[in-house]
Amino acid sequence: MKTWKYTLLTLVAACHIGTASAEMVEMDKVAIIVNEGVILDSDIDTAVKTLKFNALENGQALPNEDVLVEQVKEKLILENLQQQEAERIGVRIDDNRLNDAIADIAKRNNQTVEQLSAAITAQGISYPEFREQVRNEIAASEARNALVRRRINILPAEVENLAEVLAQETSATVQYKIGHIQLRVNDGDDKAQVEAQAKELVEKLNNGEDFAKLAYAYSKGPKALQGGDWGWMRKEEMPTIFADQIKLQNKGTVIGPFRSGAGFHILKLEDVKGLETVAVTEINARHILIKPTVILSDEGVQKQLNEFIRQINAGEATFAELAQQYSQDPGSAAQNGELGYQTSDLYVPEFKHQVDTLAVGQISAPFKTVHGWHIVEVLDRREVDRTDSAMKNKAYRILFNRKFNEEASAWVQELRAGAYVEMVKDQRNVN
């Protein structure tokens, strides 16, 4: 989704093209009006030369000059429209993020930042102008991501179906060492009583009791005299009632009780081979969100949030009290500002940066996202084994990326269709 990186890299490639600064000044005229914005002749000229340079370096063929220029114009129009959307919804990229992005550009071009700056300046492009171009492109990317996400709807059933397909593909080579306890239900037996006994055994197993010992004592299954040990099996080799219950769980997982015609069953995955485990860091954070208004400016919001921090540090109020009273995120405000345990990649970049870098118990300075101004406190971090849900997460990402690309294309087309675009002139001399 970070398509802006390609644009930035091609912009840097232009730094290696010999272009006299006098020529840039001569061509710096308005070529296209896009709503209330403009595209200059120099923008078009630089983009065309960059494409030619990259095509030559990569041995790629290009269309004829007229077609190439038209394609470049359309590309610049779409980029300009997205930058306007970023301004409309108030996306702001601070200097820290900008510096990180420029350092990444330099690294990808095997340069230091100083070398990148010198190369840009040598081509008649001022480094401050280059920084603002990078800032605009990051902002446009953030605006697109934020606005397109709102259009995406992924149903739980879609995730479940795709996860099942992925799990079947993955589990073909996974082996499980299985322990099994079976409690039979004979004619005349009290089924509820047998089920209660099965649940009691599961509770004991989860509390650490020895599986083989319980299997010897209670199981009526075919492997009872082996302590319930079925040995190593792939899913395709095990009984269907076992295979249906195993969804790529980890070593040590107790499954059940579940019912079949023969009674109630309990499985334990004594060991697993060939399954890549997934551990993630979950963060429990709480925040207060304040949104600027016509009356309350950005500066006013920052002042209010800084006052909240002062009150908390002075013991005059708690974070929870202030979140309940003032936060404009209704869902978390009702929970004392708490967002619950989440992985940080679920948050927008500015918020993610804060929760990833704050120490537990530390309150951030006020910062801005597309949602408004926040202060955030990290309450706790924990390492969680997420192998069980990794396949669903993978399925969700696949579905999200598919739908994002579809919706992003539709969103850009709608922007273009609703824009006022005027070609001021078409008299260019592109070499």
Beta strands, then each sheet from edge to edge (+ up, - down):
strand 1: 30-34
strand 2: 37-40
strand 3: 175-184
strand 4: 229-234
strand 5: 254-260
strand 6: 263-273
strand 7: 279-290
strand 8: 338-342
strand 9: 367-369
strand 10: 372-385
strand 11: 421-423
sheet 1: 2+ 1- 11+
sheet 2: 4+ 3- 6+ 5-
sheet 3: 8+ 7- 10+ 9-
end
